[in-house]
């Protein structure tokens, strides 16, 4: 009995020591600075009835070449079908680091948190106005071909029949023979694919990283929840840039290797 008592006492002492050593250990993240960089954008297709007189107004931000680090507001009037891409914009991002109770973690990569800005002058400032009194238009958003730091390619990830939607629209921009299309798709045809996906058609399935778009949107734990890839703009109504529309050619988190920044 005495031996058992001593063993239990010894274990309690060890546990107490371990708790003292590790009980106060913690990890966290913090902002250590902010910076700006150029970032490309995804494309927005606008489908609908064409007209001799343009009736769709697009107001957006674009990098101001005369004032590095700042965006300027531009606007265009177009008639469907139309593919919009505003090239590059200046984004603001936080430089983040992980640290623990002992200080910054050794040999870590810093990571960047993109600050999403929807007001005028912000990287994602966007307004699409349907000035028609009787025409409803459709829009879709799809990702684009990108380069990363080592000049390797990051292929578009929204696919139909194993071919990125971007290459359906622009087969000539396909840098390799990995994706073959029988024809060049037009904006209305691609809009029809997105509409079918949103109606959960059995005949059309758009995938993002092997997951169906509509399933990603509906998964409550997913960062894709409520994200908008397709919709309509009714007569005399507007679409505004917002948290659900990912205009940037990346997600809102960037890794410490500056992927996507400063690239076309």
Helices and strands as residue ranges (DSSP letters): H 2-22, E 27-40, E 43-47, E 56-63, E 71-78, E 82-84, E 88-100, E 103-104, E 111-115, E 126-130, E 137-142, E 146-147, E 153-154, E 158-160, E 163-164, H 165-169, G 171-173, H 187-198, E 206-208, E 211-212, H 213-218, E 230-233, E 238-240, E 253-254
